Amino acid sequence: MIRHRPPGALRRTAGAVAAGALALAGAVALPVTSAHADTTAKGDVIANLWEWNWDSIASECTNVLGPAGYGAVQVAPPAESLKQSSYYWWDVYQPYSYDLNSRFGTAAKFASMITSCHNAGVKVYTDAVINHTAAQTGTGYNGTTVTNKYDTPEWDRADYHDSSSCPTSDLTIQDYSNLTQVQNCELLGLPDLKTGSDTVRAGIANFLNSQLALGVDGFRVDAAKHIPETDLAAIESKLTNTTSGTAPYVFQEIYPGSTPQPSDYYSSGDVLDFTYASKMKSAFQGNVSDLESLSSSGILPAANSVSFVTNHDTERNGLHMSYKDGDTYKLANLFQLAYKWATPTVYASWEWTQSDQAPPNSSGFVTNTDCSSGSWYCLDRDTAVVGMVAWHNAVDTAAVSNWQTKSSSVIGFGRSGAGFFALNNGSSSATYTFTTGMADGTYSNVIDGGTTKVTVSGGSASITIPAKGAVAFYNSSYTCTVGCDDTGGGSSGSTVSATFNEYASTTSGTNVYVVGSISALGSWDTSKAIQLSSSGYPIWSGEVSVPINTSFTYKYVKKDSSGNVTWESNANRSATTTTSAISLNNSWNVANADATDVTFNEYATTDWGTNVYVVGSIASLGSWNTSDAIPLSSESYPTWSKVVIVPKSTAFTYKYIKKDSSGNVTWESGTNRSYATGSSSGYSTSDTWK
């Protein structure tokens, strides 16, 4: 059986440990039938500690997740993976072997982590990368060497799809609306396992069963839409029970697209609801009053889905919110925990400035999570989030009731007398009288750890909700026991993230900085200017926490190895923050008043490790120097895109190029393309590689 709803918090027993030992000796699949359980079950909240190492997860289970009442922890893919020189986060989605010595720790530490989490009453779900193996050859984190991407310790060429099942010339997906290509061809050149083969199904099941034998309780199936549902069901039929005697819980990643649809996979497990997260972004960056119709807005059925506010892909490609949205992002998570719907997840990971950026590491091996360092954003332990996990568990399956919309920014609702929740997405505090449905009495506000109180009289309460804040209560005695006075790491609620992206070509030894009128930008002191990263050269980028609702001016400077400073020649730039993250795209010496934006969109398929760039006749496009060509983003592959800042009312020519991992350049054929900007903004191209 594949359980379609995670059970409540686990309590580890000696019998379960013994069962695990027996499973290690010889796993046997048990034939069982599918079943659904009640939605919003007590103890079902999943903490997604994405790419934390095993020691840190064990500690978090013991000290935070268990005491807070989380039901499960979702962890990164545990198998050995590609290890390349930049140690990018996506290394772990390129499996080299099914050995459990990985960049997160040894197999022994993995097993110890599971035991620690179970002892704390927390289940463990691993990210199962079973659609494919690595596209890039090299050496893995446990020393495995791969010289042919179709030849790994577990698999040979016959175990992968080939031209007999994939109709494209290079075996990669070229048409994402074509179901055959989506499921039989290679995603970004990743060798696609022939999951219709019983040999492959058995090999994948053995890999998953080896984790179940160690105590793993379920799986998040990566890239599930690229595996036919019948193949997934066949693999799942070969799985053993967990060491606690239940079927493993399975939830699947079905990334948005025309085919296949999430509903095609309900019989093989729950489905991660990308639409839910999109609705969260729309409401919290617009009107939260829209959430009254959330249940009928097109989100997936509660009985078949797992909800989230963001994940590792969508926080980077802009599809959903991220920690960079400050308290707005946190509020969306609080709402998710308050609203009766699907199994909720709380995402906690590291802060980043580049989409490919590696987690904090030592030679690629992820270092211990330090939530106070500013490198990690540990939302799972935030005081308000911990309070809402307790609230969520207490109200259990009680229905939403007494919905009240006080303004476009203020809403409140109860859970049939079991609890009440209200939020304010506005920029100033708000006081309203709410019908709570609660018995008369004085209640503790779980959002601030029980510090403030709410008095209900005649079923109603006058509640003052802080700006970008919430109030929630369910009993009179709630007292914070873990995560107290914790903001989850990262920036405080009075600041928001500003990401600076500056196109600037430089010579070796020269770096680019941003400096400005506020203290966060050095107060115009170039010795305190913020150095930007060159990892996306010639785009220099950096993320700075700046005050909310603040106007400031800024400029970019270059500093050479001797400390000599060169300022941009244009006038000071200006920006104004609200309560959401901002991104500022600029180009060296092109003043804001003289600049416009062109989004270059190029449809081009590539092999893994090869990227697409745009280069052209003007300085903002590299002046035909391929070293200064602008790298395009593959987030919407096979369409490569990037916003480029260029002068207004300017004609130019341009072309696309490909660069492989060795730096070799391939130009598209044909004559140069041409474009001319006007005096407005929002220009774009729609091109296809030729």
N, C-alpha and C positions, 0 to 999 in steps of 0.2 A: 504493500500500500504506500502511496505517496500522500502524506497528510497535507491537505489543502488549507490548513489553518494551524499556525504554531500553537502548541499547548502552552500552559502556564509555566511559571518558573520551575526549573528542575531542582529536585533534592536528591543528591547523589547517595547511593546506598552501596553497602559492601557487595550485595548481589550483583549490582550493575558493574562494579569493577571486575568481579569474577567472570561475568558474561563477556566483558571486553577481552580478558585473557583467553577465553575459549575461542572467541572470534578470531584472535590472532593466530590460533593454532589451525583453524580451518573454517572459513566463512561459508555459510550456507544461505542461499536466498529463500525467503519464506513467502509463499504465495498468499497474498491478501488482497482485499478490495479497497477501492478508493472511498473516501468519506470526507465530508465537510464538517467543521465544527462551528460554534457560535463566533460571530465577528466581535472584534474589540474585546477579546478574552482577557481576563485579568492576568497581568504578568507577561504580556505579549510584546512589549516595546523592544525593538532591536536597536542596539547601539552599533553603528557602522564605524568601527575604528579603522579607517582605511589606511593601509600600509603602515600601521604601527608594528613594531617588532614583537616577538612572542613574549619576551620578558615584560614589556610595558603593558601588554594586554592582560597578562596574568595579574600584574599589580593593580590594574584598573578594575578588573573583575572583583578582586578581593576588597579593595578600598573604596570603590565608587559604585560600580554597576550592581553588585549584589546588594549592598546596603540601601541603594537608591530604589531598588525594585525593578530594574531592567530584567526582561525575560531571556534575552539572548544577546550575543555579540556576533557581528559579522566581521570576518577577518579576510585578509588578502589571500590570493592564490598561494598555497603552501609549497608548490612544487619548485624544483630547480628551474631556473629560467636563464635567458640570455643575460650576459654581463657585458655591456659595451662601455666605451670610455666616458660617456657623459652620464652614465647611471640613471637614465631617464626613468620616470615612474612606470612607463609602459613596458619596461623590460619584463615585468612579471606576467604580462599577457602574451609572452613568447616562450612557451614551455620548451625546455631542452631535454628534460627527463622527468619521470614521475617520482624521482627520489625526493624525499621531504627535507633535505638539507638545502636551505634557500637563503635569500638575502635578508630574511627576517629572523634567522636563527637555525639551529640544528634540529633534526628530527626529534631528539630527546627533549629539547626546549619546547618544541611544538606540543609534544605529548604532555609535558609538565604544565604548559599553559592550559590545556584542556582540563586537566585535573583541578588546577586552581580555580578555573571558572566554574566547574561543576561543584566544587566545594562551596563556592559562593552562591550557588543556586542559579547559575547563568548558563544557558545552552550556548553551543558554539556552531555557527554556520560558516562554512568556507566558500570562497569564490572558486567555482569549478570551471576551469578553462579546458573544455573538452571538444570544442569545434575544430581546433587547429593546433599546430605546433609552430615553431619559430620560423619567420621568414628570413632572418639573418643568420649567417653562419658565424662561428667563433667559439668562445668558451663560456660555459655557464658558471653559476655561483658555487657549484660543488665540483668544478673541474672538468665536467663533461665537455668534450670537443665535438662540434658538429661541422663537418666540411661539405656536406650535401644536405640541403634542407629537407629532402625526402628520405633521409636515412638517420634515424635517431635510435637511442637504446631500445625503445619500445616498438618502433614502426619502420616498415620498409616501403618502397615506392608503391607496391600493390595495395597498400592500406590507405592510399589517398585517392581523391577524385582526379581523373585525368581527362583527356580529350574525348573519351567515350561517353562522358556524362556532363562535361562542361563545354558549351558551344563556342566560347570565345577563343581567339587565337593565342592569347597569352595566359589563359586559364584564370584570369582575374575577373571580378564582377565589373561589368561595364554599364549594365542597365539594372538599376536597383528596383525597377518595377517588374522585372522578369523573375518569376519565382524560381525557375530552374537555375538561373545564374546566382541568385541570392543564396541558394542552398547547395549548389553543386560546384560553384566556382570559388576562387580564392578571395577572401576579404583582404585587401591591401597586400596581396601576394603571400599571405599566411597559408601554408599548405593545409588544404581542407581534408580532414579525415573522412573516409568513406563509411559514414555511420550506418549505412544500409547493410554493411557486412557484419555477420554475426561474430566474426573474429575481432573486428574493431569494437563492436558493442561489448564483447566480453572483456577486452583489454581496458576499456574505459571504466566498466563496472568494477573491475579488479582494483583500479586506481582509487575509485571512490570508496570501495569496501575497505581498503587499507586504512582510510581515514576513519570510517565508521568503527572499525575495530579499535582505534585509539580513543574513541569516545565522541567523535564529531556527530552532531545531531541533525545536520541538514546542509543544503547547498544552495547558493545563489548561482544559477547557471548562466555563465557569460555567453554573449552572442547567440542566445537560444534561437533567434529567428533564422539563423543560418543552418540550423539542424531541423530536418523534418520532424514534426510532432510524433509521427509514428516511430521514428528512430529513437527519440527521447524516451518514449513510453517503453520501448523494448529494452533500452539500457536500464531504466528504472526497475523493470521487472526482475533484473538480475541483482538488485541491491539487497543487502542484508538489513535486518533491523538494527537500530542503534543499540548501544550497550545497556540502555535503560529499558529495552524491550519494545520500543515503539518504532513505527516506520519513520524514515528520515523525512524532514520537512523540506520541500523543494519550492523555490520561487525563481522565476525566469526573467532574463533581460530580453524584452522584445522592443528594440529601439524603434521609434516612430518611422513609418514609411508606408508605401502603398500596399506592400505585400511582404510577408504574411501578416495577418491581423492578430492582436492579442487573444481574441476569443478562440482562435484555432488551437491554443495551447492550454486551455483551462483543464482539460482532462489529464494533463501531465504535471500540473502544479499551479501555484499562484503566479501572477504576473506583476512585475514592477510597473506602477502606473505613472508614466511620463506625463500624461494629460493632467493628472492631479497636481504635479509639481508646476506645470505651466499655468494652471488656474491660480496657484498660490502666487506666482510672480505677477500675474495680471492684476490680481486683487490688491496685493500689498504694494504694488507700484502704481495702483490706481485707486479704486474705491473698494474698501473691505466690505461695504454694504452688499456688494455683488455675491458675497459668500452665502447669503441666505438661500440662493438657488444652486449651491454647489452640487447637491446630490443629483440634480437633473441637468447638469451642465455638460455631460458627455464623459465624465470620469468613469473608470471601470467599476463593475459591480463590487461591492464590499466583500462579498464572499469569495471573490476570485483574485483579489489584488493585494499588493503591498504598497503603501503610500510613502512618499518621500518629498522633501523640499528641494534637495539638490543631491547630486552624486559627483563622482570624480570626473566624468565626461562633461556633464552639463554645467557644472560650475565654471569650467574652462572655456566652453564654446559659447557661453552667453545665453543658452536656451533657458536656464533657470537662474535663480538667485544664488548668492554665495555669501561667505562671511564678510566679503567686501561691502555688502549692503548694510552692515552694522545692525542696529536694533530692529530695523525692518525685517531683516532675515531671521533674527531671533523670534520676533513676534509670529512669523509664519510657522515656525516650529512649535511655539506654544499653542497656536490654534490647532495644528495637526493633532497634538496630544489631547486637546479638549473636545474635538468634534468626533462624534461616533461614526466611524466608517471602517476603513481597512486596517490591517496591521501597520502601525507607524514605525518609521525608522528615524533615528537621530544621527546625523553625519558629523564626524569629528576627524580632522586631518591636519595637514600642515599648510602654512601660508605660502603663497607663491606669487611670482611676478611674470614668469614665462610658462606657457601651457605645458611644455614638456619637462619642466623643472623637476629634478630628483627630490625625493624626501631627504631630510637631514641624514647624512650618512658618513661612514668612514670606509673609503675604497669601495663604495657601492652598498655595503652592508648597513642597513638602517639602524641608526643609533637610538638610544632610549628616548622616549617622548618626555619632553620637559614643557609642561603647560604654562610655565611662568616665563619662558625664555623669549616669547614673541615670535618663535618659529612655528609653533603649533597653535591651532585653534580648537580647544577641547570643549566643544559645546555640550557634550554629554554630561559634564560636571558643573555646568553653570547653575547657580542657585535657583533661578526661575525654572529652568528645564527639569532639574531634579525635583522641584516641588510639583511640577506638572506630571511627572512620571507617577509620583505618589497619588496625585489627584486622579489621573487616568485609571490607575489600578483600583482606586476606591469607588469610582462611579461605575466601573465594570461595564455591563451591557445596557445600562439605563438609557432610554431614548432621549434625544434632543428635545427640549421643550422651552416654552416662554422665550422664543427668539424675539429680540428687540433691536431695531436699527435706530439709533439716536441721531446719527449723521452719516455722511459718506465715509467717515473715519472711525466711528465709534459703534460697536455692536456688543451685544451681550446675549447669553443664552444659558439655560440650565440643563441638567440631565435628570429630569423627572424627580426632583427633590433630593437627589444624591449629591449634587454639587452645582456650583454656579461659576460662570466664567465671563469676563468682560475685557475687551481690549480697546486701546486708543492708538490708532495709527497716525494721529495728527502730531503737529509740532508744538502744541501747548497742552497743558493738563485740561481735563474735562470732568465736570461733575454732573451726574444724572441720577435720577431715581429709577431703579430697576425692579421689576417684578421677578423675584428669584425662584419662587416655588419651594423655598427652603423653610424649615420650621423656624419659628422665632428664636433668637438667641444671638450670641456673639461668637464670631468665627475668625480663625486665623487665616491670613492671606499667604498662600503657599508661594506666591511669586517672590516675596522678599524674605522667605524663610520663616514666616510666622511672626515677623516683627510688628506689622500693623494688623488691625482688627477691623472687621465689618460687622455692624449690628443690623440684624433683620428684625423688623417689627411689622406685624400684619402681613408677612410674606414679602415685604418690600424693603429695599435698602438704598440709601443715598450713598453713592460710591464716587470718589474722586480717583480718576485713573491718570497716572502720569503720562506725559508726552512719550510716544513710542513705548508704551508700557501696557501692563495688564494687571488685573486683580482676579484671583481665583480662590475659592474656599469650599471645603466639604465637611469640616468638623471644627470643633472649638479648640482642639488641643494640638494641632499640627505644629511640630517644632523641627526645624532643619537639623539633620544629623550628619549629612555629608554634602560637600560642595557649598557650605555656608560662606557667604560673602565672596563667592567665586564668580568671575565674569566669563569663565571658560577660556581664559587666555586671549591673546590678541589685543585688539584695540578696544578702548573703553567706549561706552555708549555715547559720549559727547563728541566723538570723532567719527569720520567716515574715510574710506579708502579712496585716494586719488591716484590713478595710474597714469604716469607720464610716459608717452611714447614719442621719441624725437628721431626723425631721419637725419643722420649726420655722418658723412664719410670722414674718416680720420686716418692719420698715419700711425704707424706702430708706436706704442708708448703714450699715446694721447687718449684721454678718456673724456666722456661727456657727463656733465652735472646739471642739476636744476637748482636754482636759487630764487628766493622770492621774498615778499613783503611780510610774511608771517613767520613766527619762530620755528614752525615745523619745516620751513624751507630756508632756515638760516638767517632770516631778517636781513637779507641782501649782503650778508657776510660770506664771501666766496670760500673762506676757510671752513665754513659750516654748510656749504652746499651739499646736496645729496647726490652721491655718485650713482649713475645709472648703469645697468648691466648691458654688456655688449653681446650677450648670448644669441640675440636675434639680429646681429649686425647685418646691414647698416642701421637698423632700428635699435636705438638705445632705450631701455625701459626701466622703470622703477616704480615701486608702490610706496606711498607716503600716507600716514594717518594725519588728516587735517581736520580742523574743527568743522562741525556741521553748521549749516546756515551762515556761511562766512564768504565774503568776497575778498579776493587777494589778487596780486599781480606777481608775475614770475618771468623768468627768462632762462635760457640755457647758456652754459659756458663750456669751453674746452680747456683742459689742463694738460700740459705735456709733462714728460718725466722730470723736468726741472722745476715744475710748479708754476710755470708761466700760464697766465689766464687769458683766454680770448673770448670776448663776449660776442653774442649774436649782434648784428648791426641793426636789426629791426627794433621797433618800439616795444615797450613792455607788453607782455601778454596778460590777459585777465581771465579769471574764472570765478564762479560762485558755486558753493556746495549747497546741497539740500540735506536730506537725511538718507540718501542713497549713494552708492558708490558712483564715482565719475571716472571717465577715461578721457585724457587730453591728448589728441593726436596733432603733432606739429612737424614742421620741416625747417631745417636750419636756414636762417635768414629770410624766411617767408613769413611776414607779419600776419597776425590773425586777420586784420582788416583786408589784406591782399590775398588771402588764401581761400581755396575751396577744396572740396573733397571729391575724389573719384574712387569708387569701389570697383576694382578690377576683378572680374569673374572669368575664370578660364576652366573649361571642361577638359580634363586630361587624365588619362590613366597612367599609373607609374608602377614600378617595382618598389618593394620595401627599401627604404634608404635613399630613394630618389625623390627630390622635391622640385616644385615649380616656382619660378621667379618671374617678375616683370622688370624690364629694363628699357630705357628710352632716351630720347634726345635732350631732355631737360635735366637740370641738376637734381631735381626731386625724384628722378627716375634713374639716377646713376650716370647720366651723360654717356650712355652706351658702354660703361665700364661694368663688365659682368661681376667683378668683385664687389661692386656697390649696388648690384641688383636687389630688388626688394623681395624677400621671401614671402610667398603666399601661404595662407593657412589651409590645411587639409581637413579642417573640422567637418566640412560638408562634402568630403570626397565622394565622387570624383570631380566635383567642382572645387577649384582652389580660389580663395578669395582674400582680399586685403583692401582696407581703406587706405588711400594714399593722399597726402596733403600736397596740392600743387597750386601754382599761381592762378588767379582768376583771369579770364579773357585771354587765354594762351593756347596756341596750337602746338601740338607736338606729335612725334611719331614714337612708336613703341613696339615691343615684341616680347614673346614669352620664351623662356629657356628652362631646361631641366638640368639639375646638378645631381650627380650621384654621390655616394658616401666618400668617394676618393677626390671629389671636386671636379670631375670631368663635366664639361658643359656641352649640352646638345641644344642647338637652336631650332625653333620650329621653322618649317619651310615657308616659301612664298615671300611676297614683298612685305615691307614694314607696314604695320597698322598705323592709322592716324586718328587723332582725336582733337577736339577743341573745346575748352571750357568757356563758360559765359560768366556772368556776374552773380549768379545765384549759387546754390549748393545742392548736394545730393545727387551728383552725377554717377553713372555706373556703366560698365561695359558687360556684354554677354558674348564671350568668345569661345571658340573650340580649337584645340590644338591642331595645327596643320603642318 
